[in-house]
Amino acid sequence: MTRRAVVIGAAGQIGRAAVGVLARDGWDVTALSRGGGRDDGWPGEVRAVPGDREDDAVLAEVVGDGCEVVVDVVAYGGGHARQLVSLADRIGSAVVISSVSVYEDDKGRNFDTQEEPDGFPEYPVPITEQQRTVRAGDTSYSTRKVVLERELLAAGEQLPTTLLRAGAIHGPYCRSPRELYFVKRNLDGRTRRVLAYGGESRFHPASVHNIAELIRLAAARPGSRVLNAVDPDAPTVAEIARAVDAVMGVEEREDVLVDGPPPVPTVGDTPWSVPVPVVCDMSAAERELGYRAVVRYADRLAETVASIEARLAGRDWREAYPKMLQAYGDLFDYAAEDAWFRA
C-alpha cells in the first residue's frame, strides 16, 4: 500500500530535499508551500499545493482523510504544535525541525546570552540530546522552539513526533548562507581575511541532504524522540574558508589569525565564529534510526557556492540576502578592515 506524506514548507531548502528523498523512497508526497511551486529535481508524481500553513483550514484540507506522516520544516512555537496535534486523528506521525540553539550550558548560558559579557555558553563536546535546554517561552527563537518541542512530545502516542535539532544548515536555496562571507570576498578579490579565535571556531554544520535522510528514516520508524541533526564532521572556520577557495578555484588567500574575539566589531567576525566549539553527537540517531550520513560538508559545497554566486549576480548582497544583514550586520566592511591592517 502506498504511504502518504505531507511536507509543510516544501519550497525551502530542507523542504525541497525532503520532498525529493521521500518521493524517491516510494512515498506519495504532497508538497505544501505558499507559492505551490515545484523543484526541478522532484519526481513527476509529487503533488505541489499552494497554501499558507497558518490557515488551519488549508492544512486540514491538505492532510485530507489522513496521511502516514507530516513533515514540518517551518514549525515554530506552541501554535504550530497545537495545530498539528489537532489533526492527530488523521496523522500517523510527524517529523519536525527544531534547532541546536535550544541548548544551554550548565551555567544557564545559551545563544540568547552570547552578546553579554562572558555570556557565550561552554557546551560539552560533543553535545548530546540530554543536554539541558533554555526555558520554554515567547522571548526568542530558541525559547519558542522549546515550546514547540515540549507540546509535541507531550502528545505522546496521540501524535508520535521525531524532533530534529539541526545545526548550521547549509545547501542550495538557503536565505542566510554562512558561506556567503567567503564567497563574496573571493568574488571581490580580497586576498586577506581576518579570522577571530585563531580560525579554530567550530559551529557544527548540517547538510540539507543529511537532514533529509534523517527525515526519511524517521518517517519509516515513528516514535516520540529528540535527535541531533548535523554532519559527520565539524570543520573549523579556517577549513571552511579553504574549502570554499578550492571550489571557486581561488589561490593565494592569506588567513590573518587573531587570538580571541574580533579586534573591532566588523573585522574578523564571520557567521561561523564562536569562542568555543558547538559540536553535536549523532549516536542517538545512529542507534534509533540506523542513520548513516549521506554526505560530508565538502561533498556538496560546490552546489552551495553556485547557488550563492547565482543569487549575487548583478545584485547588492544586502538585497540578495537581507536576513544575513539583519542577523550579522555589515559582513563586508572593507574600509574598517583595511584601516585595521594599516594600524
C-alpha positions as CSV (number, residue, x, y, z in Angstrom):
1,M,0.0,0.0,0.0
2,T,1.3,3.5,-0.9
3,R,2.4,5.5,2.1
4,R,1.3,9.2,2.0
5,A,3.4,12.1,3.3
6,V,2.6,15.8,3.6
7,V,5.6,18.2,3.7
8,I,4.9,21.6,5.1
9,G,7.4,24.3,3.9
10,A,8.3,22.4,0.8
11,A,9.8,25.4,-1.1
12,G,12.5,25.9,1.5
13,Q,16.0,24.4,1.4
14,I,15.1,21.5,3.8
15,G,11.6,21.0,2.3
16,R,12.9,20.7,-1.2
17,A,15.4,18.0,-0.2
18,A,12.9,16.2,2.0
19,V,10.2,16.0,-0.7
20,G,12.7,14.6,-3.2
21,V,14.0,11.9,-0.8
22,L,10.6,10.8,0.3
23,A,9.2,10.6,-3.2
24,R,12.2,8.6,-4.4
25,D,11.7,6.3,-1.4
26,G,8.2,5.4,-2.6
27,W,6.1,7.8,-0.7
28,D,3.1,9.6,-2.2
29,V,4.1,13.2,-1.4
30,T,2.0,16.3,-1.1
31,A,4.3,19.4,-1.0
32,L,2.7,22.4,0.6
33,S,4.2,25.9,0.2
34,R,2.9,29.4,-0.1
35,G,3.7,29.6,-3.8
36,G,2.9,26.0,-4.6
37,G,6.0,25.7,-6.8
38,R,7.9,22.6,-7.8
39,D,11.6,21.8,-7.7
40,D,13.1,20.6,-10.9
41,G,14.6,17.6,-9.0
42,W,11.3,16.2,-7.7
43,P,9.8,13.2,-9.3
44,G,6.8,14.0,-11.5
45,E,4.2,12.3,-9.3
46,V,4.8,14.8,-6.4
47,R,1.7,16.9,-5.8
48,A,2.6,20.6,-5.2
49,V,-0.1,22.6,-3.5
50,P,-0.2,26.4,-2.7
51,G,-1.3,27.5,0.7
52,D,-0.4,29.2,4.0
53,R,0.2,26.8,6.9
54,E,-1.0,29.4,9.3
55,D,-4.5,28.7,7.8
56,D,-5.9,25.8,9.8
57,A,-8.4,25.0,7.0
58,V,-5.7,24.9,4.4
59,L,-3.6,22.4,6.4
60,A,-6.7,20.3,7.3
61,E,-7.6,20.1,3.6
62,V,-4.0,19.1,2.6
63,V,-4.0,16.3,5.2
64,G,-7.4,15.3,3.9
65,D,-8.7,11.9,5.1
66,G,-5.3,11.1,6.5
67,C,-1.6,10.5,5.9
68,E,1.1,8.3,7.5
69,V,3.4,11.3,8.2
70,V,3.5,15.0,8.2
71,V,7.0,16.6,7.8
72,D,7.0,20.2,9.1
73,V,10.2,22.1,8.4
74,V,8.8,25.5,9.4
75,A,7.0,24.8,12.7
76,Y,7.6,27.4,15.3
77,G,6.1,27.9,18.8
78,G,3.1,26.5,20.6
79,G,0.5,27.5,18.0
80,H,2.0,25.3,15.3
81,A,2.4,22.4,17.8
82,R,-1.3,22.6,18.7
83,Q,-2.2,22.9,15.0
84,L,-0.5,19.6,14.3
85,V,-1.9,17.9,17.4
86,S,-5.5,19.0,16.4
87,L,-5.1,16.8,13.3
88,A,-3.6,13.8,15.2
89,D,-6.6,11.6,14.4
90,R,-5.6,11.9,10.7
91,I,-1.8,11.8,11.1
92,G,0.1,8.7,11.8
93,S,3.3,10.5,13.0
94,A,5.2,13.7,12.5
95,V,8.8,14.8,11.8
96,V,9.5,18.4,12.9
97,I,12.6,20.5,12.5
98,S,14.0,22.2,15.7
99,S,17.4,23.7,16.4
100,V,20.6,23.1,18.4
101,S,20.1,26.7,19.6
102,V,17.7,25.3,22.3
103,Y,20.7,24.0,24.3
104,E,22.2,25.9,27.2
105,D,25.2,25.1,29.3
106,D,25.3,24.1,33.0
107,K,25.5,27.8,34.0
108,G,22.4,28.8,32.1
109,R,24.3,30.4,29.2
110,N,22.9,29.9,25.6
111,F,22.7,31.5,22.2
112,D,20.4,34.2,23.6
113,T,23.0,35.3,26.1
114,Q,26.0,35.3,23.8
115,E,26.2,39.1,23.4
116,E,26.5,39.6,27.2
117,P,30.0,39.7,28.9
118,D,31.1,36.1,29.3
119,G,27.7,35.1,28.1
120,F,28.6,32.6,25.4
121,P,27.8,29.0,26.5
122,E,30.5,26.5,27.1
123,Y,28.9,23.3,25.9
124,P,30.3,19.8,26.4
125,V,31.9,18.3,23.3
126,P,30.0,16.7,21.8
127,I,26.6,17.9,22.9
128,T,24.1,15.1,23.4
129,E,20.3,15.3,23.4
130,Q,20.4,15.0,27.2
131,Q,22.0,18.5,27.5
132,R,19.7,21.0,29.3
133,T,17.7,23.4,27.2
134,V,16.5,27.0,27.6
135,R,13.2,27.7,29.4
136,A,10.1,27.5,27.2
137,G,8.6,30.9,26.5
138,D,7.9,33.6,23.9
139,T,11.0,35.7,24.3
140,S,13.2,34.3,21.5
141,Y,13.5,31.9,18.6
142,S,15.1,29.3,20.9
143,T,12.6,29.6,23.7
144,R,9.7,29.2,21.2
145,K,11.4,26.1,19.7
146,V,11.4,24.6,23.2
147,V,7.7,25.3,23.5
148,L,7.2,23.6,20.2
149,E,9.2,20.6,21.3
150,R,7.5,20.1,24.7
151,E,4.0,20.4,23.4
152,L,4.6,17.9,20.6
153,L,6.4,15.4,23.0
154,A,3.5,15.8,25.4
155,A,1.2,14.5,22.8
156,G,3.0,11.1,23.1
157,E,1.2,8.2,21.4
158,Q,-1.6,10.6,20.2
159,L,0.9,12.0,17.7
160,P,4.4,10.3,17.8
161,T,6.8,13.0,16.8
162,T,10.5,13.0,15.9
163,L,12.1,16.4,16.6
164,L,15.4,17.0,14.7
165,R,17.7,19.6,16.3
166,A,19.5,21.0,13.2
167,G,22.9,22.7,13.4
168,A,24.2,25.3,10.9
169,I,22.1,24.3,7.9
170,H,23.8,24.5,4.5
171,G,22.9,23.8,1.0
172,P,21.3,25.5,-2.0
173,Y,18.3,27.8,-1.6
174,C,19.4,29.0,1.8
175,R,18.3,32.5,2.6
176,S,21.1,33.0,5.1
177,P,24.1,31.0,3.9
178,R,27.2,31.4,6.2
179,E,29.4,30.6,3.2
180,L,28.4,34.0,1.7
181,Y,31.2,35.5,3.9
182,F,33.9,33.7,1.9
183,V,32.2,33.5,-1.5
184,K,31.7,37.3,-1.8
185,R,35.2,38.1,-0.6
186,N,36.6,35.9,-3.3
187,L,34.4,37.4,-5.9
188,D,35.6,40.9,-4.7
189,G,39.2,39.9,-5.0
190,R,40.0,40.3,-1.3
191,T,43.3,38.5,-0.8
192,R,43.4,38.7,3.0
193,R,40.8,37.7,5.6
194,V,40.8,38.1,9.3
195,L,39.6,35.1,11.4
196,A,38.9,35.6,15.1
197,Y,39.6,32.9,17.7
198,G,42.7,31.7,15.7
199,G,40.5,30.4,12.9
200,E,39.6,27.4,15.2
201,S,35.9,28.1,15.6
202,R,33.7,25.1,15.0
203,F,29.9,25.5,14.6
204,H,28.6,22.1,13.6
205,P,27.2,22.3,10.0
206,A,24.1,20.3,8.9
207,S,23.6,19.5,5.2
208,V,20.1,19.5,3.9
209,H,20.9,16.1,2.4
210,N,21.7,14.6,5.8
211,I,18.6,16.2,7.3
212,A,16.5,14.8,4.5
213,E,18.0,11.3,5.2
214,L,17.0,11.6,8.9
215,I,13.5,12.6,7.8
216,R,13.3,9.6,5.5
217,L,14.3,7.2,8.3
218,A,12.2,8.8,11.0
219,A,9.1,8.7,8.7
220,A,9.5,5.0,8.4
221,R,10.1,4.5,12.1
222,P,7.5,6.6,14.0
223,G,8.3,7.5,17.6
224,S,8.4,10.3,20.2
225,R,12.0,11.4,20.3
226,V,14.5,14.2,20.0
227,L,17.6,13.8,17.8
228,N,20.5,16.0,16.8
229,A,20.8,16.6,13.1
230,V,24.3,17.5,12.0
231,D,27.0,16.4,9.6
232,P,29.6,13.7,10.4
233,D,32.3,16.4,10.6
234,A,32.6,19.8,12.2
235,P,35.3,21.7,10.3
236,T,37.0,24.8,11.7
237,V,36.2,28.2,10.1
238,A,39.7,28.2,8.5
239,E,39.0,24.8,7.0
240,I,35.7,26.0,5.6
241,A,37.3,29.1,4.1
242,R,39.9,26.9,2.3
243,A,37.2,24.6,1.1
244,V,35.3,27.5,-0.4
245,D,38.5,28.6,-2.1
246,A,39.1,25.2,-3.6
247,V,35.5,25.1,-5.0
248,M,36.0,28.6,-6.5
249,G,39.5,27.8,-7.9
250,V,41.0,30.6,-5.8
251,E,44.6,30.5,-4.7
252,E,46.9,32.7,-2.6
253,R,44.4,33.8,0.0
254,E,46.0,34.8,3.3
255,D,44.3,34.0,6.6
256,V,45.2,36.5,9.3
257,L,44.5,34.7,12.6
258,V,43.6,36.7,15.6
259,D,43.7,35.2,19.1
260,G,40.5,35.8,20.9
261,P,37.5,37.8,19.7
262,P,37.3,40.1,16.7
263,P,39.7,43.1,17.1
264,V,36.9,45.5,16.1
265,P,33.2,44.8,15.6
266,T,33.2,44.4,11.8
267,V,36.6,42.8,11.4
268,G,37.2,39.0,11.7
269,D,33.7,38.1,12.9
270,T,32.4,35.5,10.4
271,P,29.0,33.8,10.7
272,W,30.9,30.7,11.8
273,S,32.9,32.4,14.5
274,V,32.3,31.2,18.1
275,P,34.7,31.4,21.0
276,V,34.1,27.7,22.0
277,P,33.1,24.7,19.9
278,V,29.5,23.9,19.2
279,V,29.7,20.3,18.2
280,C,26.9,17.7,18.5
281,D,26.8,14.0,19.0
282,M,24.9,11.8,16.4
283,S,25.0,8.5,18.3
284,A,21.3,8.6,19.2
285,A,20.2,8.9,15.5
286,E,22.6,6.1,14.6
287,R,21.2,3.9,17.3
288,E,17.5,4.6,17.0
289,L,17.1,5.0,13.2
290,G,20.1,3.2,11.8
291,Y,21.2,6.6,10.5
292,R,24.4,7.0,8.4
293,A,25.3,10.3,6.9
294,V,24.9,10.5,3.1
295,V,27.3,13.4,2.6
296,R,30.2,15.2,4.3
297,Y,30.5,19.0,4.5
298,A,32.8,19.4,1.5
299,D,30.9,16.9,-0.7
300,R,28.1,19.3,-1.8
301,L,29.8,22.6,-1.1
302,A,30.0,23.3,-4.9
303,E,26.2,23.4,-5.2
304,T,26.0,25.8,-2.2
305,V,28.7,28.1,-3.7
306,A,27.0,28.0,-7.1
307,S,23.6,28.9,-5.5
308,I,25.2,31.9,-3.8
309,E,27.0,33.1,-6.9
310,A,23.8,32.9,-8.9
311,R,21.8,34.9,-6.3
312,L,24.5,37.6,-6.1
313,A,24.8,38.1,-9.8
314,G,24.2,41.8,-10.5
315,R,22.7,42.4,-7.0
316,D,23.9,44.1,-3.8
317,W,24.4,41.4,-1.2
318,R,22.1,43.2,1.2
319,E,19.3,42.9,-1.3
320,A,20.1,39.3,-2.2
321,Y,20.4,38.2,1.5
322,P,18.5,40.6,3.8
323,K,18.4,38.1,6.6
324,M,22.2,38.0,6.7
325,L,22.3,41.7,7.1
326,Q,19.7,41.5,9.9
327,A,21.5,38.7,11.7
328,Y,25.1,39.7,11.3
329,G,25.3,43.4,10.3
330,D,27.9,44.6,7.8
331,L,29.9,41.4,6.9
332,F,31.9,43.3,4.3
333,D,33.1,46.5,5.9
334,Y,36.3,46.6,3.8
335,A,37.1,50.1,4.9
336,A,37.3,49.1,8.6
337,E,39.3,46.0,7.7
338,D,41.8,48.0,5.6
339,A,42.1,50.6,8.4
340,W,42.8,47.8,10.9
341,F,45.5,46.3,8.6
342,R,47.2,49.7,8.3
343,A,47.2,50.2,12.0
